[in-house]
Amino acid sequence: MVCFHLVAQARVHIGIKDVEEVLNTVARQNAYAYQTLLNSLTLAQQRALRLAANERHSLFQKDMLTKYEISSAPALHNSIKALKGKGLLDEEGSTKGRVLFDDPLFAYWLRLNFPYGEVS
């Protein structure tokens, strides 16, 4: 999708800044769908998604749970399991302490809009 936008804009020389600008545009274009999806989840699931989007590893460490206001490691595990069941997190790509988003743009949008554990 990002490549499509860059080609449609007839850009000849493309740098990282160009890619980031288009990526932000694409994320904003999907904002309504992502916000609607986020609003359909429990608060615990929202926090788990924000944690997974902002942190790359060690999701179950106590300081991470505290930072994102998640009550316990089992609570995070249950939220991640539910999010995998909804198809938001990738079942195959997950490893201990780390998860992958089925839609990486959703993770990017979460990082843009809810950095460092901000919750609604």
C-alpha positions in Angstrom: 0.0 0.0 0.0 2.8 2.4 0.8 4.6 1.5 -2.5 1.3 2.2 -4.3 1.1 5.7 -2.8 4.7 6.5 -3.6 4.3 5.4 -7.2 1.0 7.3 -7.5 2.8 10.4 -6.4 5.4 9.8 -9.2 8.3 10.2 -6.8 11.6 9.5 -8.4 13.9 9.6 -5.5 12.5 8.0 -2.3 14.1 8.3 1.1 13.2 7.2 4.6 11.4 10.5 5.2 9.2 9.9 2.2 8.3 6.4 3.3 7.4 7.6 6.8 5.2 10.4 5.4 3.3 8.0 3.3 3.1 5.4 6.1 1.6 8.1 8.3 -0.9 9.0 5.6 -2.0 5.4 5.1 -2.3 4.9 8.9 -4.5 8.0 9.2 -6.7 6.7 6.3 -7.3 3.6 8.3 -7.8 5.4 11.7 -11.6 5.1 11.8 -11.5 1.3 11.2 -8.7 0.9 13.8 -10.4 3.0 16.4 -13.6 1.1 15.9 -11.8 -2.2 16.3 -10.0 -0.9 19.4 -13.3 0.2 20.9 -14.8 -3.2 20.4 -12.1 -4.8 22.7 -12.0 -5.0 26.5 -9.7 -2.5 28.3 -7.4 -5.4 29.2 -7.2 -6.4 25.5 -6.5 -2.7 24.5 -3.7 -2.5 27.0 -2.2 -5.8 25.7 -2.3 -4.5 22.1 -0.6 -1.2 23.1 2.0 -3.1 25.0 2.7 -5.4 22.1 2.8 -2.5 19.6 5.2 -0.4 21.7 7.5 -3.0 23.1 9.5 -5.5 21.1 10.2 -8.1 23.7 10.0 -9.0 27.3 6.3 -8.3 27.4 5.7 -10.3 30.5 8.3 -8.5 32.7 6.8 -6.9 35.8 7.9 -3.4 34.8 6.2 -3.7 31.5 3.0 -5.0 33.1 3.1 -2.0 35.5 3.9 0.5 32.8 0.8 -0.6 30.8 -1.4 -1.1 33.8 -1.8 -4.8 33.3 -2.7 -6.6 36.5 -0.6 -9.8 36.1 1.2 -12.1 33.6 -1.7 -14.5 33.5 -4.1 -11.6 32.7 -1.8 -10.6 29.8 -1.6 -14.2 28.6 -5.4 -14.4 28.6 -5.7 -11.1 26.6 -3.1 -12.2 24.1 -4.9 -15.5 23.7 -8.2 -13.7 23.1 -6.5 -11.4 20.6 -5.1 -14.3 18.7 -8.5 -15.8 18.6 -9.9 -12.6 17.0 -7.1 -12.7 14.4 -5.4 -9.5 15.6 -2.2 -11.2 16.7 -0.4 -13.8 14.7 -0.7 -17.3 16.1 2.3 -18.7 14.2 4.7 -15.8 14.7 4.5 -15.5 18.4 7.3 -16.6 20.7 7.7 -16.4 24.4 7.5 -12.8 25.5 6.9 -11.5 22.0 4.0 -11.3 19.6 3.4 -10.3 16.0 0.5 -8.4 14.6 -1.5 -9.9 11.8 -1.8 -6.3 10.5 1.6 -4.5 11.0 -0.1 -1.2 10.0 -2.4 -1.6 13.0 0.6 -1.9 15.3 2.1 1.2 13.6 -1.1 3.1 14.2 -1.2 2.1 17.8 2.4 3.4 18.3 1.5 6.7 16.7 -1.6 7.2 18.7 -0.9 5.5 22.1 2.8 5.7 22.8 4.4 4.3 26.0 1.4 2.9 27.6 -1.2 5.7 27.3 -4.6 4.3 27.9 -8.1 5.6 27.4 
